[in-house]
Amino acid sequence: MAHVYVTGHRNPDMDSIAAAIGYAELKGKLNPEDVYAPARLGELNSQTEWALGKSGAEAPKLIKHIKLRVKDVMSKEIATVHQDSPLRNVGLEMADREISQVPIVDDDGALVGVMTERSLARMYMRESREPSTFAESPVPISAMVDVLEGELLVGEDKNTDGRLWVISMSVESMGQSMQHGDIVVIGDRPEGQRRAIELGAGVLVVSNGVRPEDETLKLAEEKGTPVLLSPLDSYVSSRMIQLAVPCREVMLQDPLTVEPDELLTDITDRVMEVHYRAAIVVDGDGKPLGIVTRTDLLNPEPRRVLLVDHAERGQSVPGVEEAQVVEILDHHHIGDVQTTTPIPATFDPVGSTATLVVERYRENGLEPTQATAGMLLGAVLSDTVVLNSPTTTERDHEVVRYLEKILGVEAEEFGREMFEVSSDVSDLSPEEIVDRDLKEYGTDSGEKMSVSQIETVGPGLLERKEELVEALEKVRGKNGYLFAALMVTDIIEQGTELLCAGECAVVERAFDTKAQDSVIDLPGVMSRKKQVAPKLLTAF
């Protein structure tokens, strides 16, 4: 199942949010095998918040980037083993799952270590002239029974910490090296079995599945010597007993851990530095969520994104150049987003991207939900300034009529209420006003500029002209723009006062008019996309 984010541009306006919601809903109906999730790249403006409340739609998820994160590539099918479990259990997990490392956890499920193939191999390759000993890592008898798949014939479970002997010597020589409490593995040799008990063996392991004589078991009971019956031969039994050691005694402590939201680019070097070439993904409580290996970092599947209402990297989600763009649906000019494979891309000159979304619903014989329809109506009315913008087409009018029928509302009343609510920016700082609907544009010569827009009812906002120009200057300096401009568009008077900071001579040349105290009067200008941005770009 593919997961595709449907997102508009940064500093999202009404059309950007509604198009993401509407197109994600439609794509989900057309492709139910995939997940299409609407997303936003910035805070909601007051107009969009009003529309969300009015329609009952849910705000899209806020995402900061589209770069690959650990949780996008990690293996979620993770096997964990308790720190008190025998080594054999870890080895079986590795063999069954064909993995080379297993996280080790405590009673609360929190990570305490990792067992790797190298750790197991080192234990097997360790050479010594002395018998194996469990002095530093006592082994429960129950763990021996478990790894041998045997049977405890005499005695109760307890820890044993002696040395391990496989008896092949004569009965007479058995006491020369053995000590009280040692573990003795012996075959069907009744005399040797009784001798081991008399010498004070801590555990007697009888191999090959041959049950000791009753006399031997009675002696063991009298001496308090546990007797364990193993179905395996003596050599294999001794090797398996060594695997009864709790894995905490062999595991690597302080394993490399990462968080699920970390970027792959930030963890790659760390993963490559550890010899087991993997990191355990943990949650806030230190519990394993998954594992990411070197293989996961090689040519990972990129995240998928569908772009609406824009097609420029400067306006898109950070990391879009690393993502797989699957489609573009826009009503602006062709931008600079590049793809490695052919994709559906629409650049259709209508008043709103929401218009294109609604048309696709109708082409497929589908209808948006009431909540989505409310958002789409608000988007068309917003981008066309209640169908008064020069960008408005007959197709926008047709979509509005269609949505009016679905919702049972009157579009002009709906739009006027929306603009009246959103035009009150008295509580916003000048920086918030400038940033809330800012779009960045680039020229062939490498210059960058920004044009923000805010729709108002009446000229009251111009009383804050000085602080708005100061905010524009801050934006210009911070981003290295040639100039930064703000369109204050009056939807009643149907005109714009353009505030400018920076190299405003370019703006004056584009509109063939002089600025008066940093303000250029543009009567009849309503559309940034059609009446402002093209002229500014042409001026270069």
Beta strands, then each sheet from edge to edge (+ up, - down):
strand 1: 3-7
strand 2: 35-40
strand 3: 61-62
strand 4: 81-82
strand 5: 101-105
strand 6: 111-116
strand 7: 139-140
strand 8: 151-154
strand 9: 159-160
strand 10: 164-166
strand 11: 183-186
strand 12: 203-206
strand 13: 227-229
strand 14: 252-253
strand 15: 257-258
strand 16: 278-282
strand 17: 288-293
strand 18: 304-308
strand 19: 324-330
strand 20: 345-347
strand 21: 438-442
strand 22: 448-456
strand 23: 483-490
strand 24: 495-502
strand 25: 519-523
sheet 1: 3+ 2+ 1+ 18+ 19+ 20+
sheet 2: 4+ 5+ 6- 14+
sheet 3: 7+ 9-
sheet 4: 8+ 13- 12- 11- 10-
sheet 5: 15+ 16+ 17-
sheet 6: 21+ 22- 23- 24+ 25-
end
